[in-house]
Amino acid sequence: MSYCVKERAPSDFAKPPVNEPREPEQFLMQAPPGNPLLLPHTLQELLSKDSVQVELIPEKKGLFLKHVEYEVSSKRFKCSVYRRYNDFVVFHEMLLQKFPYRMVPALPPKRMLGADREFIESRRRALKRFINLVARHPPFSEDVLLKLFLSFSGSDVQNKLRELVQGVGDEFLTCRLATQAKDFLPADIQAQFAASRELIRNIYNSFYKLRDRAERIASRAIDNASDLLIFGKELSALGSDTTPLPSWAALNNSTWGTLKQALKGLSVEFALLADKAVQQGKQEENDVVEKLNLFLDLLQSYKDLCERHEKGVLHKHQRALHKYSMMKKQMMSATVQNKEPESVEQLESRIVEQENAILTMELRNYFSLYCLHQETQLIHIYLPLTSHILGAFVNSQIQGHKEMSKVWNELKPKLSCLFVGSSNMPTPPLSPPDGNFFSN
């Protein structure tokens, strides 16, 4: 196993103190050429940014509980690191702190006492989806937070992540275009935002239902495998029965013996059919259900971002305007009542501060809309993933039915002895042509 980044001294990741200028040259994000609002990426370009694997490693016993660790391997950084769930939590928190106006995918729930293997595997899959969405997100993929999380092999990764964010400020403070965001936005941005939000909500609801049906289809394939296996075992048990025939059935002894011999050998084919059904179910879980879950995670992160925009920036802006209005009323009242000059000056100073705060919030609001516009584009860049998912589903069905059909066809000749009576003459088929056993 190779590790790309050795543990460094704190000075290697040092950040300027909070009281120093919060827009140091090395932290300012460069403006892209052309129209900065438009994303130039294709789906293939995003998918090729990185492929990150997250695998469980053997549990290590802590003082009281066993702790689950993951081996996180990045194709881009060509290294593997060990991470625990709490490392992902801190990474997630730092992303939200640094990029509050971007789609930060949610993490799966924290482990509960008595969590079973199914929960642990489900969480591993969710962590894998999370880190791949982050690694392929344009701003995140170029940020030092991601590089450290995927390549730092020291034991203090959580503090290192916090140090990278401390004193730097969020994207609004580090992006050169933040204060100019309004100039790049279309005049009807609010209407576009409302329409996009409604569209993506509808897309989410449809994909949610598709994912549920895909899960049921994959689950049925695995249940079918279990039924086929049991069916074959029961046929084998019937063929292996050693109960002696009663004397009145002695005339048919040779027939029953032949039938038993044929039934006994069928379990091999049914076991093979069961194996093919399991393979199909697992393939659909990995290639169809997981891709649907990935897209749902992305859509959910967009919905969460819209809520942060409304409950965060817009709400704070409205509160600031209300506070400003109250101050102006107080100022008018103080002027009318001829209050002391010192009191009036303090009130004027507070009003100026509030005006600056409102201006900053307005700029943040436009920057938030600027980011929302880009994140909406990102959702639409991911939409062609639908064809990948459908292609995987169709291919799985074709391949699965083809392989099972081959086994069924190989099984059919082995049933020939079941249609031969004691006189070695063919008996009627197992069911009449019209499928009715009781027709006259």
N, C-alpha and C positions, 0 to 999 in steps of 0.2 A: 504494500500500500504506500502511495506517495502522498506527501503533504507539501503544499506550495508555499505556505507562509509560516515562518518560524515565529515563536513568541517574541514580541518586541518590548522594549522598554516603554513606559508610558509616554516619554517624550516623542516617540516615533509617531504617535497619534495625537499629539498635543493640539489643543484648540485655543484660540485667543480667549482671554477672560471675557466675562459678560460685559464689563464696562468698557471694552475696546470697541471700535467700529464694527458693526455687525454685518458689513458687506465687504470683507477682505477680498482682495483680488483673486486669491486661489480658490475661493468658494463660490464665486459668481458663475452661474451657468451661462454658457455661450449661446447667443441667439443663432438658430439655424438659418441658412440662406433661404431666399425666396419668402413666400408667405409662411410665417412661423406657426400660424394657426392650423395649417393643413398637415396631416401626417402622411408621409410618402411611402409607408410600409405596405407590404403585401402579407398575406397569411403565411406564406412559405418563409418569408424573411423573418417573421416573428418566431415561427416554430424552430428555425435554424439557429436562433440566438444561443440556445443552450438546451440540453436535455439532462435533467437531474433525476437521479435514482435515489429513492429512500427505502432502505431495507432495515428490517429488525436485526439486532444483534443479540446474542444470548444475554438473558437478564443477569444483572449483578445485584446481589443482596446488599441493601443498605442496613442501617442500624435497626430499623423497624420494618421497612417495606422493601419489596423488590422494585427496582427502577428500570424502566424501559429505555433503552438507548437505540439510536438510529445511526446507520452509516449513510451519510449523505455524499453522493458522488456526482461531481459536475464534469460534464464532457468538455465544456468551454475552458474551465480552469485546470482540467486534467489532474484533479486530486480528489481525495476522499477525506472526510472529517467525521468525527463522532459528535452527535448532537442529542440533547435530551429535549423533552417537550417544552420545558421552561425556557430553553434557549430560543425556541421558535416564538414563544410568547414575548420575550424581550425584543426580538427582531421585529415582530409584528408591531409592538408598541412604538419602537423607534421609527418605523416606516410611517405610521400614522402621525407621529409628531413632526416628522420632516416633510411628509407629503399629505397634508390634511385634505387637499383638494383633488386627490387622485384615487383611483379604484384600488384599495388595499383589500385583497380577499380575506375573508374571515377564517379563523382557525377552527379546527374541530374542537369539541368540548374536552375539558380536562378529565383525566382518568378518575373514575369513581371506584370506591372500595368494592371489591368483588367483581371487577371488570373481567370479562371472559376473553377468550382468544378472538372471538368474532368482533368484539369492540376494538381490541388492539389492532387487528388487521384493518378494520374500517377506518380507524384513525390514521394508520400508516398511509393508506391510500389518499386520505384527505390531505395529509401533510405533503405528500408528493404532488398533488394537484396544486396546492398553495404555492410551493416553492417554484414550480414550473411556470405558473402564471406570473409570479413576481420576476423570475429570471428572464422572461420574455417581454416584460412591460418596458416600453422605450425609456422613460426616465429612470426607472428602478435599475434596469440592466446596466446603466452606465454609472451607477452610484457606488461609492466606496462601501456603503453598508452591505450591499449584496456581496461584493468581493470578499469582505472580511468574513461574512457568515459562511460562505462556501469554501473558503480556503485557509482560514486561520486555525491552526492546530493547537494553540495554547489552551490552558485549562480555564482561563478567565474571559471567555468570549462575551459573556453578558456585560461585564464592565467595559470591555473594549467597544462594544456597540454603543453603550451609553456615552462614552467619551467622544465618539465620533459626532454625536448630535449636540452635545453640551456646548452652549455658547455660540452655535452657528446660526440658529434660526431656521424657520421653515422655508419652503420653496418660494413663498412670496418675497422673502428677504434676500434670497440668493439668486433669483432669476432676473436677468437684466431687463426682461420685457414686462415684468410684473406691473409697473406703474403705467405702461403703455397698452395694457391688455384691451382697454375699451376701444382703442383705435382699430384693432383687428377684428372686432366682433361685428356680425351683421346687425342691422338696425332692429330686426325682429327677433333678436336672440331669445327674449323671454317666451315668445310664441313657439319658437323652434324647440326650446327646452321643454315646454309643456307637451308638445307633440311627440318629441323623442321619448320622453318619460313614459307616456301612454303606450307608445309602440313597443318599447322594450318590456314594459309590464306585461303586455299581451304575449310577446315572444316567450317571456319567462314562464307564463302559465301554460303555454302549449308545450314547451320543452319539459316542463315538470311532469306533465301527463305522459309525454313520450318516454321519459326516463322510467316512470312507474311501470309502463307496459313492457318496456325492454327488460326491466328487472324480472317481471313475471314470466316473460318468454324464456329468459335464461334459467330462471328457477324451475320452470316446467321441464326444461331439457334435463336438468339434474335430477328432478323427481322421476322423470321417465327412465333415466338410467337406473335408479334404484329399483323401480318396478320391474324393468327388464331383467335385472340381476336376480331378483327374488323369483320371478317367473321361471327363469332357467334353473334355479336351484330346486324349485318345487318339482319341475319335470324330472330332474336328476334324482330327487328323492323318490319319486314315484317309480322310476326305472330301477332303483336300487332296493326296492321293497323285497324282503325275503319271506314274507308271510306265505305259508304253503297253501296251494290251491285246494279247495274242498273237492271231494270225489265227484260230485255232480258236474264240476267244471273241467274235469280231466280231458274231455274231448277237445277243449279249446286251449290246452296247455301250451302247444307249440305257438299258437297265435299270440298269447299273452307274453310268452318268453321273447318272441321277436319284437313285440311292441316295447317291452321293457328295455331291451337292448338299444332300440332306436332312441327312446326317450332319455336314456342315461347319457348318451353322447351329445345331447343338444345343449347342455349347460355351457359348453365352450363357446358356441356361437352367440348365445345370449349374453355371456360375459363380455364378448367382444362388442356386441351391440351397445351394451351398457357403457363400455369404455368410450365408444364413439360419441354417445349422447353426452357424457360428462365433458369430453373435449369440446364439443360444440357449446355447451352451457358456459364453460370457463372462458372460451374464446369470446363469446358474446358479452360476458361480464367485463373482460379486459378491453375489448375493442369497441364495444358499443356503449354499455352502461357507464364505463369510466369516462369516456369522451363526452357523453351527455352530462355527467356530473361536473366535469371540468367546465363546460360551457355554462351550466347552471351556477357554478361558483362565481364565474365572471359576471354573469347577469345580476346575481345577488349583490356583488360588490358595487355594481352600478346603482342599484336601488339604495344601498346603504349610503353611497356618496350623495345621492340626491337628498336624502334625509339630513345628512350632515350639512349640506348647503342651506337647506331651509331652516333647520333648527339651530345652526351655528351662525354663519355669516349674516343671513337675513335677519334672524332674531336679534343678534347683537346690534345690528345697524338700526333696527326699529327702536330698541331700547335706548340707544345713544341719541337718536332724534327726539325721543320723548323727554329724555333728561335735558337736552339742549333747549327744548321748548319751555320746560319748567324754569330753567335758568333765565331765559329771556323774560319770562313773566316776573320773576323775582327782581330782575334788573329794572324793569319798568316800574314795579312797585317801589323799589328803593329810590328811584329818581323822583317819583311823585311825592314820596314822603320826606324827601331831602335828608336822607341818612348821611352819616359821617363819610367823608371822602375815602378814608381808609377801607371802610366796609365795601364801598362801591368799587374801588380799585381791585379788591380781592375777588369780587364777583365778576368783574370784567376779565380778570386773569383766568378765572375758571371757565368762563365762556369761550375764551380764545383756545384754551386747552381742549375743551369739548369740541370746538369746531375742527381742530386738528385731528382729534380722535375720529370724528365723523368722516373727514376726508380720507383718513387711512382705511376706515371700514368700507367706504365706497370703492376705493381702489381694490381692496381685498375682494369685495363682492364681484367686481368686474373680472378680477383674476380667477376667482372661483368659477365664474361662467366660462371664461377662456379655457380653463382646464376641463370643465364639463363638456365643452364642445369637442375637445380632443378625445376625451374618454368615450364620448358617443361614437366618434369615428372609429375608435379602437374596437368597440362592440361590433360595428358593421364590417370591419376587417376580419373579425373572427367568424362572421356568419357563414362563409363558405365551408366552415368545418362541418356544416350540416351534410354536405355531399360526401365528406370523408366518413361520417358516421353511417349514412345510408349505404354507402359502398361496402363498409365493413360488415353491416348487417346482412346485406344481400349475399356477399361472398361467403359468409359464415353459413347461411342457410343452404346455399348451393353445395358447398363443400360437405357440410354435415349430411345432407340428404343423399348426396352422391356416395359417400363412404358407407352410410348405413344401407343404402340400396344394394351396394355390392355384397355386403354381408348377408342380407336377406336372400339375394339370388343364390349365394353359395349354400345357404341353409336349405333352400327348397328341394334340391335333389335328395337330401338326406331324409326327407319325409316320405320318400316313395314306398318304403316298406310298411308305412302306416296304412297305406291304401290297399294292401294285399291280404286277403283272407287266408283261412286254413287250407283252401284248395288252390292257393297260389293264383287265384283269379282276382283281377282288380275289383275293388269294392267301389261303391259310389263315392264321389268327392265328399269332403267333410261337411259341405252344405250344398243344397240344391242350387241350381242357377238363379232361382228367384229369391234365394236367401231365406225361404220359409220352410222350417222343418215340419210344419204341421199341415202342409197343403195336401189336398186329396189327389 
